[in-house]
C-alpha cells in the first residue's frame, strides 16, 4: 500500500499513449499546491492528483471533470483526509464514470445526515478502492421530515441512481445515528453499486425509533455484494431493527455471493419490506446474535438462498409475515435454536436438498422425530435432504450396514474413543466411511480389524 500512487501512475503510462497527455498535480502540505481540493479544481479530464503523505483537513466537492485519478503517494496509512466532523469528507453530486478513481486514503471524521464519509448521487459511478473509511457519523438526532432525512450511510452513501465500484477497502467504525437510521457502513438507495472484496467491520445503525443495516443497507436498489467480510455490525431501535450484517429492504434485489457474514449483533442478513428478492449464494453466515438469514416483514419477499454455510447463530434462517425463501444446497447445522424457523402458517418454506448436520436429516417432532440434525420449525418442507455436506465429495457405500441392526448401541458425547493398536474404521448409517474426529451427532458403526463390532450414537 505504501507505493500505491506511484504504481498506479506507472500502470497508466504503460497502458498507451492516450495517458501521455495527463497532467500530474502533486499535492503536499509543504508545497504551493497544499490542498486536495485545489488539486482537483486544477484538473482537466483524465488528469492525476497525486497526494503526498500528511493529514488534510478538508471537505471535498468533486469537480465536474471526467476521469480524474485522485491517488495517494504512500497509501492510506500515511495519507489522511479528515472531515473535522463538520461536513462530508468527499461529496460527488455530478455525473462521473468508473474511470474516476479515489485510491489510497484514510477517509475519516465526516459528518452529515447522508453519506458522511463519501456521498455519491446524480448517477455518479466512481471507483473507490484501497481506502480506509472510518469513524464517520451520519445523523445527529433531530426529528426528520421523512425516514430518509436522518442517519443514512455513515461510511459511504450511494444515492439517486449512482453505481460506484467499491472494492478492496476497509470500512470500519462508522455510525449512523439519530431517530431513523439506515446503513452504518454503506447505504444503497435507488442505486446499483458493485461492493466487492471489502472488510466491513464494527459499523452501527443505532436509531431511537429504528435502525437497519449495520454493515450494508439496501432499499430500492440492486447492488452486487460479493467477496466481502462483514462482521461485528450493530443495529438498534426503539421500535424495530434488523440486518446487522446486511439489510435487504423494500424493492431491492441484491446479489449477495461469496461473503463471510459473522458475529453481528442481530441478523446476519435481514430480508424485509415489500417486493424484496435477493439472491444469496455461496455465503458463510455464522455466529450472528439472532437469525442467520431472516425473511419477512412485508409482501412479496422472495429470496433465493443456495450453496451457503449457515451455522452458529441463535436461529439459522427465520421467516415470517409473507416471506417465501427458497433454501437449497446449503449446510445448515450447529445452530443453537432452529436451523430454519418459519412463523408464518400461510407459507411453507421450500428447504429441501440441504445438509442439516446428520444423515438422518433435521429434527422435527412430528415429521422427522428420528432426525439428529439441526431442528426445524413447522411450515418448513425439508424432505428430501442431503446425506452429505455441500461441497464435500460424496463417499461411496462400502459396508452393508443393514446387516448390523442387531448390535446394541452405546451413547456417547465428545470425541469418539477407539481401541488402541487396532485397525479401526467408522461408518455412518448409510455405510459410508466417516473421519472419527469429525463426526456429527448421529448413529455410527465401528469396524475393528475388519469386523463391525459396535454401534454408537453420538449426542450433542
C-alpha positions in Angstrom: 0.0 0.0 0.0 2.9 2.4 0.5 3.6 2.7 -3.2 0.0 2.6 -4.4 0.2 6.0 -6.0 3.5 5.5 -7.9 2.3 2.1 -9.0 -0.9 3.4 -10.4 0.9 6.1 -12.3 3.4 3.6 -13.8 0.5 1.5 -15.0 -1.2 4.4 -16.6 1.8 5.2 -18.7 2.3 1.6 -19.7 -1.3 1.4 -20.9 -0.9 3.5 -24.0 -0.2 7.0 -25.4 -3.7 8.2 -24.6 -2.4 8.7 -21.0 0.7 10.5 -22.0 -1.3 13.8 -22.1 -2.3 13.5 -18.5 -1.1 16.2 -16.2 0.0 15.1 -12.7 -0.9 17.6 -10.0 1.3 16.9 -6.9 -0.3 17.9 -3.6 1.8 18.2 -0.5 1.3 20.1 2.8 4.6 21.9 2.3 4.1 22.9 -1.4 2.3 25.7 -3.0 -0.4 23.2 -4.0 -1.2 22.1 -0.5 -4.9 21.1 -0.6 -6.6 18.2 -2.4 -9.5 20.5 -3.4 -7.1 22.8 -5.2 -5.5 19.9 -7.0 -8.9 18.6 -8.1 -10.1 22.0 -9.3 -6.9 22.4 -11.4 -7.6 19.2 -13.4 -8.7 18.7 -16.9 -10.3 15.5 -18.0 -8.2 12.4 -17.1 -5.6 14.3 -15.0 -4.0 12.8 -11.9 -3.9 14.3 -8.4 -1.1 12.7 -6.6 -1.3 13.4 -2.9 1.8 13.3 -0.7 1.8 12.0 2.9 0.1 14.0 5.5 -3.3 14.8 7.1 -5.5 17.1 5.0 -8.4 18.6 6.9 -10.9 19.1 4.1 -14.5 18.7 2.9 -14.0 17.9 -0.8 -16.6 18.7 -3.5 -15.7 16.7 -6.6 -15.5 18.9 -9.8 -17.4 18.4 -13.0 -14.4 16.8 -14.7 -14.2 13.3 -16.1 -11.6 10.6 -15.3 -9.6 12.2 -12.5 -7.4 9.8 -10.6 -7.0 11.0 -7.0 -4.3 8.8 -5.7 -2.1 8.9 -2.6 1.6 8.6 -2.9 2.2 6.3 0.0 -1.2 4.7 0.8 -3.8 5.1 3.5 -1.5 4.6 6.5 0.3 7.8 5.6 -2.4 9.9 3.8 -5.5 11.1 5.7 -8.4 13.2 4.6 -10.2 14.4 7.8 -13.6 16.0 7.6 -13.2 17.6 11.1 -16.7 16.4 12.0 -18.2 19.5 10.3 -19.3 18.1 6.9 -18.8 15.2 4.5 -15.3 14.2 3.6 -16.0 13.8 -0.1 -19.1 14.7 -2.0 -19.7 13.6 -5.6 -23.0 15.1 -6.9 -22.2 15.3 -10.6 -22.1 12.5 -13.2 -18.7 10.8 -13.5 -18.0 7.3 -14.6 -15.8 4.5 -13.3 -12.6 6.0 -14.8 -12.7 8.5 -11.9 -10.7 7.0 -9.1 -10.3 7.5 -5.4 -7.5 5.3 -4.1 -5.1 5.1 -1.1 -6.6 7.3 1.6 -7.8 7.2 5.1 -11.2 9.0 5.0 -12.4 9.9 8.5 -14.4 12.1 10.7 -17.0 13.1 8.2 -20.4 14.3 9.4 -23.7 14.7 7.6 -27.2 13.1 7.6 -26.4 11.5 4.2 -23.1 10.0 3.3 -20.7 11.3 6.0 -17.5 9.7 4.5 -18.3 9.6 0.8 -21.6 10.7 -0.7 -22.4 9.6 -4.3 -25.5 10.8 -6.1 -26.7 12.1 -9.5 -25.9 8.8 -11.3 -22.2 9.0 -10.5 -20.0 5.9 -10.7 -16.5 6.5 -9.3 -14.1 3.7 -8.5 -13.4 3.7 -4.7 -10.6 1.3 -3.9 -7.8 0.6 -1.4 -9.0 3.1 1.2 -9.6 3.0 5.0 -13.0 4.6 5.6 -13.5 5.0 9.3 -15.1 6.9 12.2 -17.6 8.8 10.1 -21.0 9.8 11.6 -24.3 10.1 9.7 -27.2 11.8 11.5 -27.5 13.9 14.7 -30.7 13.0 16.4 -33.1 15.7 15.1 -36.7 14.8 14.2 -36.7 14.2 10.4 -39.4 15.2 7.9 -39.2 11.7 6.4 -37.3 8.5 7.5 -34.7 9.2 4.8 -33.6 12.5 6.3 -31.8 11.2 9.4 -28.7 9.0 9.6 -28.2 7.4 6.2 -24.9 5.8 5.0 -22.2 6.8 7.5 -19.2 5.4 5.6 -20.5 5.6 2.0 -23.9 6.6 0.8 -25.0 5.5 -2.7 -28.0 7.6 -3.7 -30.1 8.6 -6.7 -29.1 6.1 -9.4 -25.4 6.1 -8.5 -23.4 2.9 -9.2 -19.9 3.3 -7.8 -17.4 0.4 -7.7 -16.4 -0.1 -4.1 -13.6 -2.6 -3.8 -10.7 -3.6 -1.6 -11.5 -1.0 1.1 -11.6 -1.3 4.9 -14.8 0.2 6.2 -14.9 0.3 9.9 -16.4 2.0 13.0 -18.8 4.2 11.1 -22.0 5.2 12.8 -25.5 6.0 11.5 -27.4 7.5 14.4 -30.5 9.6 15.2 -34.2 8.8 15.1 -34.4 6.7 11.9 -31.1 5.3 10.7 -30.1 3.2 7.8 -26.7 1.8 6.7 -23.8 2.2 9.1 -21.0 1.1 6.7 -22.7 1.5 3.3 -26.2 2.5 2.3 -27.7 1.9 -1.1 -30.9 3.8 -2.0 -32.1 3.8 -5.6 -28.7 2.7 -6.7 -26.7 -0.3 -8.1 -23.1 -0.3 -6.8 -20.6 -3.1 -7.0 -19.4 -3.8 -3.5 -16.6 -6.4 -3.6 -13.7 -7.7 -1.5 -14.0 -5.2 1.3 -13.6 -5.6 5.0 -16.7 -4.1 6.6 -16.5 -4.3 10.4 -17.7 -2.6 13.5 -20.2 -0.3 11.8 -23.5 0.5 13.5 -27.0 1.8 12.7 -28.4 2.9 16.1 -31.7 4.7 15.9 -34.1 6.0 18.6 -37.1 4.6 16.6 -35.5 2.1 14.2 -32.1 1.1 12.9 -31.3 -1.1 9.9 -28.2 -2.3 8.1 -25.2 -2.0 10.4 -22.8 -3.2 7.7 -24.8 -2.6 4.4 -28.3 -1.5 3.9 -30.3 -1.7 0.6 -33.6 0.0 -0.3 -35.0 0.3 -3.8 -31.6 -1.0 -5.0 -29.9 -3.8 -6.9 -26.3 -3.9 -5.8 -23.8 -6.8 -6.3 -22.3 -7.6 -2.9 -19.5 -10.1 -3.4 -16.4 -11.4 -1.6 -16.7 -9.2 1.5 -16.1 -9.9 5.1 -18.9 -8.3 7.1 -18.5 -8.6 10.9 -19.3 -7.0 14.2 -22.1 -4.9 12.8 -24.6 -3.4 15.2 -28.2 -2.2 14.9 -30.8 -1.0 17.4 -34.0 1.0 17.6 -36.9 1.7 20.0 -39.5 0.0 17.6 -37.6 -2.2 15.2 -34.1 -3.1 14.0 -32.5 -5.7 11.7 -29.8 -6.7 9.3 -26.7 -6.0 11.4 -24.7 -7.5 8.6 -26.9 -6.8 5.5 -30.4 -5.4 5.2 -32.3 -6.2 2.0 -35.2 -3.7 2.2 -38.3 -2.9 0.1 -38.0 -3.2 -3.7 -34.4 -4.5 -3.5 -32.9 -7.3 -5.5 -29.2 -7.5 -4.4 -27.0 -10.4 -5.5 -25.1 -11.5 -2.3 -22.4 -14.0 -3.0 -19.2 -15.4 -1.6 -19.3 -13.3 1.6 -18.5 -14.1 5.2 -21.1 -12.6 7.4 -20.4 -13.3 11.1 -20.6 -12.1 14.7 -23.1 -9.3 14.1 -25.4 -8.3 16.9 -28.7 -9.1 15.2 -29.5 -10.9 11.9 -26.6 -11.7 9.6 -28.9 -10.9 6.6 -32.4 -9.5 7.0 -34.8 -9.6 4.1 -37.9 -7.4 4.7 -40.3 -4.9 3.3 -42.3 -5.3 0.1 -41.0 -6.9 -3.2 -37.7 -8.0 -1.8 -35.9 -10.6 -4.0 -32.2 -11.1 -3.1 -30.1 -14.0 -4.4 -27.9 -15.3 -1.5 -25.3 -17.6 -2.9 -22.3 -19.4 -1.5 -22.0 -17.3 1.7 -20.9 -18.3 5.1 -23.3 -16.9 7.7 -22.2 -17.8 11.2 -22.3 -16.8 14.9 -24.7 -13.8 14.4 -26.7 -12.9 17.5 -30.1 -13.6 16.1 -31.1 -15.1 12.8 -28.5 -16.1 10.2 -31.0 -15.1 7.5 -34.4 -13.6 8.4 -37.2 -13.3 5.9 -40.4 -11.3 6.5 -42.0 -8.0 7.4 -43.7 -7.3 4.0 -45.4 -8.7 0.9 -43.6 -10.4 -1.9 -40.3 -11.3 0.0 -38.7 -13.9 -2.4 -35.1 -14.6 -1.5 -33.2 -17.4 -3.2 -30.7 -19.0 -0.8 -28.2 -21.5 -2.2 -24.8 -23.1 -1.5 -24.4 -21.3 1.8 -22.9 -22.3 5.2 -25.3 -21.1 7.8 -24.5 -22.1 11.4 -23.8 -21.0 14.9 -26.4 -18.2 15.4 -29.4 -18.4 17.6 -31.6 -19.1 14.6 -30.2 -20.3 11.3 -32.9 -18.9 8.9 -36.0 -17.1 10.1 -39.1 -16.4 8.0 -42.3 -14.6 8.9 -45.0 -12.4 7.6 -45.1 -13.1 3.9 -41.5 -14.3 3.3 -41.2 -17.2 0.8 -37.5 -18.1 0.7 -36.2 -21.0 -1.4 -33.4 -22.6 0.6 -31.4 -25.3 -1.2 -27.9 -26.8 -1.3 -27.0 -25.2 2.0 -25.1 -26.6 5.0 -27.4 -25.7 8.0 -26.2 -27.0 11.3 -24.9 -26.2 14.8 -27.5 -23.5 15.3 -28.5 -23.4 19.0 -32.2 -22.8 18.2 -33.7 -23.7 14.7 -31.8 -24.2 11.5 -34.9 -22.8 9.7 -37.7 -21.1 11.6 -40.9 -20.0 9.9 -43.6 -18.3 11.9 -46.0 -17.7 9.0 -48.6 -20.5 8.9 -49.8 -19.3 5.5 -46.5 -20.0 3.8 -44.4 -23.3 3.6 -40.7 -22.6 3.2 -39.1 -24.7 0.5 -36.0 -26.0 2.2 -35.3 -29.4 0.6 -31.9 -30.7 -0.6 -29.9 -29.3 2.3 -27.4 -30.8 4.7 -28.6 -30.5 8.4 -25.6 -31.9 10.2 -26.5 -35.5 10.1 -27.5 -38.1 7.5 -30.8 -38.7 9.4 -32.0 -35.2 8.4 -33.3 -32.3 10.6 -35.2 -32.9 13.8 -38.9 -32.2 13.7 -41.1 -33.8 16.5 -43.8 -34.9 14.1 -42.4 -35.0 10.5 -38.9 -36.5 11.4 -38.6 -37.4 15.1 -35.6 -39.6 14.4 -33.6 -36.8 12.8 -30.4 -35.9 14.6 -29.6 -32.8 12.6 -30.5 -29.2 13.3 -34.1 -28.7 14.3 -36.7 -27.0 12.0 -40.0 -25.4 12.9 -43.4 -26.1 11.5 -44.2 -24.9 7.9 -40.8 -26.0 6.6 -40.6 -28.5 3.7 -37.2 -30.2 4.3 -37.7 -33.6 2.5 -35.6 -34.9 0.7 -32.5 -33.8 2.5 -28.8 -34.3 1.7 -26.9 -37.1 3.4 -23.5 -35.3 3.0 -22.4 -31.7 3.4 -22.5 -29.4 0.4 -19.0 -29.0 -1.1 -17.7 -32.4 0.3 -17.3 -35.2 -2.2 -19.8 -38.0 -1.7 -18.2 -41.0 -0.2 -19.1 -44.4 -1.7 -21.1 -47.0 0.2 -18.5 -49.6 1.3 -20.3 -51.5 4.1 -23.8 -53.1 4.1 -24.8 -51.6 7.4 -28.3 -53.0 7.3 -26.8 -56.4 8.4 -25.6 -54.9 11.7 -29.1 -53.9 13.0 -28.9 -56.4 15.9 -26.0 -54.7 17.6 -26.8 -52.8 20.8 -26.0 -49.1 20.8 -23.7 -47.1 23.1 -24.5 -43.4 23.6 -21.5 -41.0 23.9 -20.7 -37.3 23.9 -17.5 -35.6 23.0 -14.7 -37.4 20.9 -15.1 -41.0 19.9 -12.7 -43.3 21.7 -11.3 -46.1 19.5 -9.3 -49.2 20.6 -5.6 -48.5 20.5 -3.4 -50.7 18.4 -6.3 -51.9 16.2 -7.3 -51.2 12.6 -10.5 -49.2 13.0 -13.0 -47.7 10.6 -16.2 -45.8 11.4 -19.3 -45.9 9.1 -22.5 -43.8 9.2 -25.9 -45.4 8.8 -25.7 -45.3 5.0 -22.5 -47.4 5.0 -20.1 -44.6 4.1 -16.7 -44.1 5.8 -16.6 -41.2 8.3 -13.5 -39.4 9.7 -13.7 -40.3 13.5 -12.5 -36.9 14.7 -15.1 -35.0 12.6 -18.3 -36.9 13.2 -21.6 -35.0 13.8 -24.3 -36.2 16.2 -25.8 -39.4 14.8 -25.7 -43.2 14.6 -22.4 -44.9 13.6 -20.8 -48.4 13.4 -17.3 -49.2 14.4 -15.3 -51.8 12.5 -12.3 -53.3 14.4 -9.8 -55.4 12.4 -12.3 -56.0 9.6 -15.3 -56.8 11.8 -18.2 -54.5 12.7 -18.2 -54.8 16.5 -20.1 -51.8 17.9 -23.0 -49.5 17.2 -22.6 -46.0 18.8 -24.9 -42.9 19.0 -23.3 -39.5 19.3 -25.4 -36.9 21.1 -24.9 -33.2 21.5 
